[in-house]
Amino acid sequence: MIKLILAFVLIVATDSLPAQDRNSIWIFGDSAGIDFNSTAIPIISGMDSRGSSTSICDSIGNLLFYACTKGNNWNVAGRVYNRNHVLMQNGDSIYGEGWYNELTIITNPCKNNQYLLFSMGVVLSTPGFYYSTIDMNQNGGLGAVTQKNIQLNGFRNADCVTAIKHGNGRDWWLFSKENNSGATDNTFYVYLIISDSIYSPIIQPFNNSVNAGIQSIVFNSSGNKLMQVHSGGFMCEYDFDRCTGIISNPKIIFPQQTSNYNRFFWSGAYSPDGFKFYISTSRSSTQDTSYLLQYDLTSANIPASCDTLGFVVEPVQGGTVRLAPDGRIYYSCFYDWGFPGYPYPDTVYNQYNMNLGVINYPDSLGSACDYQPFSFYLGGKRTYYGLPNNPNYELGPVVGSICDTVHTGVEQIETNVTRLILGPNPANKIIYMNSSGLKGKKGKIKVFDAMGKMVFSNEQLIFNSGYAWQEIDVSLYASGLYIVHLETEKEMLSGKFVKN
């Protein structure tokens, strides 16, 4: 009997522990982080970012690497850091602009220790959606960026890149949305990622809202529901089929505002049970107060179920809410100390930027959810608007389903064969050259204009396990067609791009 009691206690204790998984360590803000492997404890990182960040651990919760975008202008590049909080090899110049949800990491479905980092451009001057490849087999396990800034689309993207596991529990669906507030098609772009391939997106317009630039796309814990909220006060829940990638059955909770934008929805998070939804609002041109709201999704009148859990007033501004591995929801706020806002000066340390708010029991309604503002101390480090934009890495296959990846009706964009990839194409300022599976140990790259004149050369191109990467400044090139030659001692590859 004693043995049975001890066994029961051990089982209960084990079940109560947070899961040790790929989302176990968050990195964000000004050198801030949280380790969820046992109880949530603050850690120190090498990051300094006001917004976009993403991180990933190995299968038992050890940090592998993380990425962020830095700065307060739209031309800033992202960076990738290894587990020692040092810039990863080739980890600079990742495409990004310093927004809030423009980065996410997924595992390569068919290659152990290889990962894909997605990033995007939101504003008109630097549009596009890109990915880079990180190989953790490099540098004694510290990793290296082996391919960089490969283009998936060339338009302005909304600030809401999101990914979720395919119904087979192995492959991925990746989401982007267009940023065009003049259009009312509210279009989703859903990319299938399988094996070494990314396929052209399933394009799904709903024609129920503008294509806002500030958006949040959030999945529930099982991945069969997604919520869309944006800065125009729009809130809509959809069904999602993880086997086909199809979004359906939109249920508008708040319609798009056409004037007097007093619902500035910033970020959202489902409760673990999927029956409550939490929204953070941010200040707008019409109000200086940010709110943390709870909605009961089981209510016959969801808008009327709104419960205001808390609020902050300028100079404090509401930021991101995220469901954490410990089952709690964390809330980050920004302290607006004055122009330019980022980075914080050494004199700006206070309770608002040194702590996160915590919803301890998010499955409970109203005050029973136990929201505690500014209650999680970050160990002397500071937060801005952002928290890590990590997908649910541990989401398994759809139980009872026989679904597997369907190839029909999608066009392959990229495969892991020997080839030369150039992007963005057409280019305005920078062209990125990536190549994989190269034969030989050394090479050179040359660029020629349409008349055959060489305009760029690198005679000492660096290879890394068959990968090569080159950034070329084309800002002063004349408009027209250009030819790129990559030559090794064993082969030659060619490609073309257009300079606008």
N, C-alpha and C positions, 0 to 999 in steps of 0.2 A: 504494500500500500504506500509506504514512504517513497519507494522508487517511482511509483506512478504519479504521486503528487509532485515530486521533483521534476519528472519529465514534463508534466503539464505546465509547471512554472517556467521551465526553460522554453517551451513552445510559445507561451504567452509573451515572455520577455523578448524572444527573437522576433515575433510578429510586431512588437511595438517599436522596434528599432527602425530608424529611417533606412530606406533602401540604399545600398552602396552601388551606384550606377554612374553612367556617363554624365549625368547632370548634377553630380554630388558637390561640385565646387563652382561657385559663381565668382566672376571677376568683373569689376565695374568701377566707374567713377574715378576719383583721385586716389589711386593706389589702394582701393578698397576691395574686399572680397569676403566670402562666407564659405566655410567648410561645413557641409551638412552630413559628413560621414558618421558622426555620432550625434551629439547635440550641436545645434548651430553655433559656431564660434567664428569670430571675425579673424580674417587673415590679411596679410599685407601683400600687394602685388606690384608689378612694374607698370601698370596701366595708368594713363591719365586721359580720360575721355569724358565729355559732358553727356554723351548719348549712346551711340551704337556700340554694343559689345556682344561677344559670344564666346563660350568656353566649352571644352569637352574633356572628359576624363576617360581612363580605360575602364574595362568592364567591372573592376573592383573599386572604383572611386579614386584612383590616383590621377592627379592633374596631368594632362598631356600638353595642351597648348591653349592659347586664347588669342582673340583678335579684337581690335577696336578701330574706330576712326577718331581722329583728334581734330581739335581746332574749332574756330568760330566762323570760318568762311567755307564756301562751297567748292573749293579746289583742293582741299586738304586730302591727303592719301591715307589709307588705312595701314595698319601694321599687325604683324603676327609675332607673338612672343612664345618662347618655349617654357617648359615647366620650371626652369630656373629664373623666370621673369626677365629673360634677356631676349633681345630681338633675334628671331629665328633666321637662319641662313636664307637669304633672298626674301626675307619677310617684310621688306619695305615696299612702298609704292603700290599697295593694293588699292584698287579702284574704290573710292568712297568719298563722301562729302561732309561728314560730321553731323548726320541726322540721328535718328533714334532707333529705328528698326530696319537698318539697311544691310545687316550682316546676319548670316547664320551658317552653322557648320553641320554637315551630315557625314555619316560613314560611307565609304565606298562599298556598295553591296557585294562586290566580288573580290575585293583585295583587302587582306588583313593589313592593318596599320597604315592605310591610305584614306585620306579625308578630302572632302570638297568644301571649300569656303566660298559662299555666294555673297556678292556685294552689288551695289547698284547706284545709279545717279538719279536724283530727284528733280533738280532744277534744269532750266532750259539749256544752260551753257555746257553741262556735262552729263548728257543723258546716257542711258544704257543699263543692261543687266549682264553681269559677268560672273565667272567663277575661276578659282585658282585651286591647284592641287597641292596637298601637303603629304609628304611621304615620311612617316615616323620611323622608317627603317634607316634613314640617313643620320649621320653624325652621332653614332652610338646611341640612338634612341631619342635624341633631342630634336630630330626632324629637320626638314628643309622644304621650302616652297619650290616645287619642281616645274610647275606650269603656272602662269600668272595672267590674270585678266583676259580670259577667253570669253568672247562676247556671245550672249544668248539673244538679246534684242537690243535695238538702238533707240527706243523711245524713252521719254521721261517716265520713270516708275514711281508709283506711290510708295510711301515710307512704311512698308508692311510685308517685307519678304518673310515667308513662312514655309515650313516643311512638315510633312507627316508621313509615317510609315505606310507603305502599301498594305493591302489586306493580307498579303502573304507573309507579312512580318519581316521581310528582308529588304525589299526595294523601297523606293521613296516617291512621293509626290511633292513637287515644289511649286509654290504659288508666287506670282507677281501680279501687280495691277498697274494700269496706266494712270499717270498723273496728268489730268486734263480737265480742269474744273469747268470748262466750257461745254464738255460733252456729258450727256446724261445716260450713257449706255451701261455704266457700272460693270465693266468687263473684267472677268477673272481669266488669267493665263495659268494653266495647270500643266506643268512639265512632268513627264514620267522619267525616272532615273532607274535604270536597270543595268546590271553587269557594268560594262565600261561605257555605256551610252546614255546620252541625254537626248530625249526626243522632242520634236517641235510641239508646242503647247496645244492642249485642248482649249479653245477660246470660247468662253461662255459669258455672253452679255445678258444682263437682267433688266436693263432699262428702267431702273427704279431709283436712281440716285446719280449725282455727279461723280466723276472720277476724281475725288478729292486727293490732295497730296499727303495730308496727315491722316493715316488710317491705322486700324488695328484689326488683324484677322486672328481669331483665337479659337482653338479646338477644345472640345471637352475631353475628359480623360480617356474615353473609349474611341475618340476620333470619328464618331458618326454625326456630330453636330459641329458647326462652326458659327461663330458670331462675328459680324462685321460692324464696327463703329467708326465714325470719323468726325472730323472737326466741324462739319455742318450739322451736327446733332442727329445724324442718321444711325439707327440701331436696327439690325436685321439678323435673324437666325435662319440658317439653312441646314438642310440635310446633306450629308456627304457620304458617297459610296467609295470606300477605300479600295474596292476591287476595280472599279472602272474610272475613277477620278471625276465622276459627274457630281456637280453641285445641283441641288434641286429644292423645291418646296420652300421658297423664301417666305418668311413670316416677319413682316415689318412691324417693329415695336414702336419706333419713332420714325416718322417720315423725314426726308430731307427738308431742312429749313430753306426757305427762299429769301428771307430777309430777317433782320434782327437776330443774328446768330448768337443766342444766349445759351445754347447747349453746345459747348465746345468739348465734345467727347475726345479724350486724349488716349486712354489705354484701358484694357479690359482683361478680366480673368474669370474663368469658371471656377466654382467650388469643386472639390473632388467628386461629389456625388452628381454634379452636372445640373442641379436644380436651382442654384443661385448664380447670379452673375454680378460681378463687381466692376464698376467703372470709375476711373479718375477723370475729372474734368480739369481743364487748365483755364487760366485767366484769358480773357479775350478783349476786344476793343470796347465791349459794352459792360464789362464787369471786372473787378479786381480780386474776386474770390474763387478759389478752387475747391471742389467738393469731392469727397469719397462716398460713392453711392452703392447700395445693394438693391438688386431686383430679384423678386421671386418668380422664377420661370414657370412655376406650376400654377400661378395665379390666373384667374379668368381675365383679369385686367392688369397686365404686367406693368404698364406705366404708373398705375395707381399704387402698385406695391412698393414703390421707391422708398427706401429708408436712408436718410442722410446720416452716415456714420461719423463724419467729421468734416472739417473745412479748414483751410488756411487762407490768409489774406496777404496781399503784397506787403513786403518784398518776397514772401515765401510763395512758391508756385508748385502746384501739383504735377507729379511726374508719372512714372510707370508703376503698374501693379502686376505682380507675377505670382503664380502658384509655385511653391518651392517643393523640393523633395521631402520635406518634413510634414507636408500636408497643410502648412500655413500659407497665407498670402502676405507678401511683403510689398511695401509702398514707399517709393522714393520721392523726395521733394527737392526742389532747387531753391537756393537762397540767392535772389537777384541783388547782388551787392552794388551793381552799377555797370555802366558801359566799360568794356565789351561783354561782361558777364562770364567769360571763360578766358583764361583759367582763374580760379580763385586766388586772390593775393594771400600771402602768408598770414595776414592779420584777420582773415575771415574764417573763423572757426566758431560754430555755435551749435545749439541743440538741433537745429533744423537740417544742417548739412552733415552732421556727425552721427546721425541716427536714422534708422528706417522705422516706419510704422509697421505694425504686425496685426493681422487678423488671425487670432489663435484658433478659432473654431469656425471656419468658413462654411461648413455645412449647416450651421445654425442660423436662424432668422433673427434680424434686429440686433438688439443689444447682446443677445446670447452668443453672437459670433465673437464677442470680446475683442473689439478693435482697440489697440493700445497705441496711440500716436507717439512717434519718436521714442520708441521703447527699446529698439535693438541698437546697441552701441557698436560702432564700427572700429573700435580699437584705436581711436584717434585719427582715422582717415575720414575722407569726405565723399559724399555722393552728389550727383547732379540729377538730371531728369531720368537717366537711363538705368535699366537693369538688364541682365543678359537675355538675349533673344535665342534661347535654346529650344529645339524641338523635344518631343517626348521620345528619347532614344530607346526606352524600354518597352514601348508599345508593341505587343505581340500580334500574331495573326488573328484575323476575324474567326472567332470560335465557331466551328461547325461549317465553315465556308471552304469550298474547294477552289476559290479564286486564285489565280496566278497571273503573272504579268501578261497582258494582251498586247501584241505588236500591231494588230490591224488598225489601219487608219492613222498611224503616226509616222512622221518622216524623221529619220535619224539625223541628228545634227553633228554629233561628234563620237568617234570611236577611237579606241586605243591602238591605232595602227600608225605606221610611219607616215607622217604628213606634216605640212607647214600650216599653221593657223595664224591668221592676221586679223587683228581687230583693235578698235572698232573700224568698221569698213562700210561706208566712207569714214575718213578721219579728218579731224580739224586741227588738233594740236599734237597728239601723241598716237603712235601706232605701236601695238605690242605684238611681238613675234614669239610664238611658242611652237616647239616641236618635240615629239616623243618617239621613242623606239629608234633613235639614231644609231647608225653603224659607224664605228670608228671612235677615236679618242680625242680628236681635235678638229676644228673646223673654222670656217670664215663665212661671213655674211656680207652681201653687197646689195645695194639698192640702185636701180637705174630708172631714169625717167623715160617717157615714151620715145624720145629721140636717141636713146641708148647711152646717154651721159650718166656716169656714175655719180650719185649724190650722197652716198653714205657707204662706209665700209668698216668692218671690224674683222681683222685678220686673226684674232685670238679669241674666238668664241669659246666660252666655257661650257663643258658638258658636265652633267651630273646624273650618272646612271642612265644614260641615253636620252636625257632631257636637255633642252637648251632654251634659253629665254633671252630676249633683247628688247629694250625700250628704245624707240627712235623718235626724236623730236622732229616733227614735220611741219611745225607752225610757220616756218619761213618758206616752205616749198610752194611752188606755183600749183594752181589747181590742175588736176589731170590724173592720168593713169601712171602707176609706178610698178615696176617689176622687182621682186625680191628673190635673190638666189642664196641658198644655204648649201655650202659645199663641205663635205668631209673627205678624208682620204679614200672613202669607199663608195660614196654616193653623192648625188646632187638633188636638192628639192627646190621647187620654184613656186611662187605665189604672186598674186596681184592685189593691189589696193588702190582706192581712189582718194585723192586729196580734194576736199571741198574748197 
